[in-house]
Amino acid sequence: MPTSIDVLVNTLTGAKGLVMGYCQDLGPAEYLHRPTPESNCVAWLLGHLVLTDRRIMTMVLGASDLPALPDGFEKRFSRDAGCPQASDFGDTSILLPLFAQTRDLLIARVRSTDPADFDKPLAFKHPRFDTPWGAVNFMGLHAAMHAGQITIIRRSLGRPPLV
């Protein structure tokens, strides 16, 4: 019988596989394609996923030893006004490997955290979760939701569906 930690790792790993699979064959220009003017592009989505995984590791799981991000990364991929709609996200070739590295760090952090710590209340309020377990589980759901957006981008580029 899987443990609750196994469930978290499975969710995080499965969502990582979706994102990686949907992005691995995209070219640099395709990372910037938007199916509609106000929709997110793959570049912003990947940067956003990196930032949210890092936020959970620091705010929820106590990480203080994460690798540095490229200069300006946090601002470039923020949710601040105009940032998701930007046309320049720097070298997009770093984004998928950076997402994979960050997600792997999150998975490793989950595996190394005392299971009892996942049931404690969070030190802050969030509308979607109130424990570390809920926060980490949401990271899997969050990445899978954005993977769905990537499938729309792929289809708008004329690519066939991936199953």
C-alpha positions in Angstrom: 0.0 0.0 0.0 1.5 3.4 -1.0 2.2 5.9 1.7 1.0 9.5 1.6 4.5 10.5 0.6 4.4 8.0 -2.3 1.2 9.6 -3.5 2.8 13.0 -3.5 5.9 11.8 -5.3 3.7 10.0 -7.9 1.6 13.2 -8.5 4.7 15.4 -8.8 6.5 12.9 -11.1 3.4 12.3 -13.3 2.8 16.0 -13.8 6.5 16.5 -14.5 6.2 13.9 -17.2 3.3 15.7 -18.8 5.1 19.0 -18.9 8.3 17.4 -20.2 6.5 15.4 -22.9 4.5 18.3 -24.2 7.6 20.7 -24.4 10.5 18.5 -25.4 10.0 18.9 -29.2 9.1 22.6 -29.2 11.5 25.1 -30.9 12.5 28.5 -29.5 9.8 30.5 -31.4 7.1 28.0 -30.3 8.0 28.7 -26.6 6.7 32.2 -27.3 3.6 31.4 -29.2 0.2 32.5 -27.8 -3.0 31.0 -29.1 -4.8 34.3 -28.1 -3.2 37.7 -27.3 -3.7 37.5 -23.5 -3.0 33.8 -23.1 0.2 32.5 -21.5 3.1 31.2 -23.6 5.1 28.0 -22.8 8.1 30.1 -21.8 6.2 32.0 -19.1 4.4 28.8 -18.0 7.7 27.0 -17.4 9.3 29.9 -15.6 6.1 30.2 -13.4 6.3 26.5 -12.6 9.9 26.9 -11.5 9.0 29.8 -9.2 6.1 28.1 -7.6 8.0 24.9 -6.9 10.8 27.0 -5.4 8.2 28.9 -3.3 6.8 25.7 -1.9 10.3 24.4 -1.1 11.2 27.5 0.8 7.9 28.6 2.4 6.5 25.2 3.2 9.4 22.7 3.3 12.0 24.9 4.8 14.6 24.8 1.9 17.3 27.4 2.1 19.9 25.9 -0.1 18.3 26.2 -3.6 20.5 26.9 -6.6 20.5 30.5 -7.8 18.3 31.5 -10.6 19.6 33.5 -13.6 19.6 37.3 -13.0 16.1 38.8 -13.4 14.4 35.4 -13.6 11.9 36.1 -10.7 10.8 39.4 -12.2 10.6 38.1 -15.8 8.4 35.2 -14.8 6.4 36.9 -12.1 2.6 37.4 -12.1 3.1 41.2 -12.0 1.2 43.2 -14.5 2.5 42.7 -18.0 5.0 40.0 -17.1 3.0 37.0 -18.3 2.3 38.9 -21.6 5.9 39.9 -22.3 7.5 39.0 -25.6 11.0 38.4 -24.3 11.8 35.7 -21.8 15.5 35.4 -22.5 17.1 32.2 -23.5 14.1 29.8 -23.7 16.4 26.8 -24.1 17.2 26.9 -20.3 13.5 26.7 -19.2 12.6 23.0 -19.6 15.9 21.7 -18.0 15.4 24.2 -15.2 11.9 23.1 -14.6 13.0 19.4 -14.5 15.9 20.3 -12.1 13.5 22.2 -9.8 10.8 19.6 -9.9 13.5 16.9 -9.0 14.6 19.1 -6.1 11.0 19.3 -4.9 10.6 15.5 -5.1 13.9 15.0 -3.3 12.8 17.4 -0.6 9.4 15.7 -0.2 11.2 12.3 0.2 13.5 13.7 2.8 10.9 15.5 4.9 9.6 13.8 8.0 6.1 12.5 7.1 4.7 13.9 10.4 5.6 17.4 9.2 3.2 17.2 6.3 0.2 17.2 8.6 1.1 20.4 10.5 -0.8 23.6 9.8 0.8 26.0 7.4 2.3 29.2 8.9 0.3 31.2 6.3 -3.2 31.2 4.9 -3.9 29.9 1.4 -7.3 29.4 -0.2 -6.5 26.0 -1.7 -4.6 24.1 1.1 -3.8 24.4 4.8 -1.1 21.8 5.3 2.2 21.1 3.7 0.8 17.9 2.3 -2.0 19.9 0.6 0.5 22.5 -0.7 2.8 19.8 -2.2 -0.1 17.9 -3.7 -1.3 21.1 -5.3 2.0 21.6 -7.0 1.3 18.4 -8.9 -2.2 19.5 -9.8 -0.9 23.0 -10.7 1.7 21.6 -13.1 -0.8 19.3 -14.7 -3.3 22.2 -15.2 -0.6 24.2 -17.0 0.3 21.1 -19.0 -3.2 21.3 -20.3 -2.6 24.9 -21.4 0.5 23.7 -23.2 -1.6 21.1 -25.2 -3.8 24.0 -26.4 -0.6 25.9 -27.5 0.6 22.8 -29.3 -2.7 22.3 -31.1 -2.8 26.0 -32.1 0.7 25.4 -33.7 -0.8 22.6 -35.8 0.8 19.8 -33.9 -1.1 16.6 -33.4 -2.3 15.6 -29.9 0.1 13.6 -27.7 -1.5 10.8 -25.8 
